[in-house]
Amino acid sequence: MVEKIKKENLIKIPDMILERVGLHRGDYVEVSDDGYKIIITPKVENETFSDDEFDKLERLILDNKKRSFSSGKTLLKHLDDISKK
């Protein structure tokens, strides 16, 4: 496929190629070269906490009780419980 480099160095990547590599509008890519080719590599965005999850974590900190949790499931249940207070 041949694509024209447009204004502001933009190029359209065909939908067929995006689908094959699992990219969607808004995803991040790394652009590099090897001296002969332009290389576009999909980058996984770091997961972040939502505002609600940060609020739950803050409540856990403010709970001020030393606790240990046997699993991630029990921690999540505790976070849900204290977020309802």
Buried (B, 14 or more C-beta within 10 A) or exposed (E): EEEEEEEEEEEEEEEEEBEEEEBEEEEEEEEEEEEEEEEBEEEEEEEEEEEEEEEBEEBBEEEEEEEEEEEEEEBEEBBEEBBEE
